[in-house]
Amino acid sequence: MRIKILYEDKDILVIDKPPYIACHADQHTKKNEKTIADWVLLNYPKLKNVGEPMEVSYKGEDIKILRPGIVHRLDRETSGILLIAKNQKTFLFLKNQFKNHKIKKIYQAFVYGYVPTPKASLLTGKRGVINAPIGRSPNDIRAFTAGRGAKEPIRDAETQYIVLNRFNDTKNKEKKNDKIHQFSYVEIYPKTGRTHQIRVHLRYINHPVVSDPIYRGSYDKALGMDRLALHAKSITFILPSGEQKTVESPLPVDFTEVINRYLA
């Protein structure tokens, strides 16, 4: 497993997670499937007891899954920035920043349809705001939902966004007006960190992430993206020294291919 290190010091490791790799094992990972946690244990064995293991029920038995130093997570198909603590003190320090919404993350995504330009406001500038509580889906055990119909526990969630571009996947003038050929390239700023938050909120405004395996609804996979078209572009956090640090992840190959094909 080749993992690119974007930043490292004695306390913190920031890596560029490739798509199709889970952060850590859970009840859904396949036997012998390699995860980011496996890579961490192989390359940084001293991190074995850093962080908090996850307790899950598997085949009627409660088991603990190691998450060595992993402070947050990205979905299996999501690419980009992942923050890892190299000692317990730093883990708790970073966890507290997440808890208090002090860490700023920026994502980019391709979504179905033309997302309208958000109305400017004094509070959010030109960013659109999706403010809808998120809870469990009543229809799919894997999924979450926003707004009406969500099952407990329901938690407040806010996502802001801007539209970077709108484009078609066809040169046929007649088909360009067909919604199935319309897409938007958006930048996203989650203000809270709920599971699947970005994916659920974009579905909530009827612009799900392209090729999302759970939330795309009746849309087919598109733009040549075989995976969820979501990339964690950057993260800004405070180092133990008190310095503010921003780390960025370059766009993955499949994103640049879409940009070169349709937006260049």
CORTA-V763785 format. One record per helix or strand. SS is the DSSP state (H for helix, E for strand). FROM is the first residue (numbers start at 1). TO is the last residue. Records with the same first field share a line. If there is no record, write none. Layout:
SS: FROM-TO, FROM-TO
This chain:
E: 4-8, 12-17, 54-58, 61-65, 70-70, 79-85, 104-112, 121-121, 125-125, 128-131, 134-136, 144-146, 151-155, 158-168, 182-190, 209-209, 230-238, 244-248
H: 36-43, 45-47, 88-99, 175-177, 179-181, 197-204, 253-262
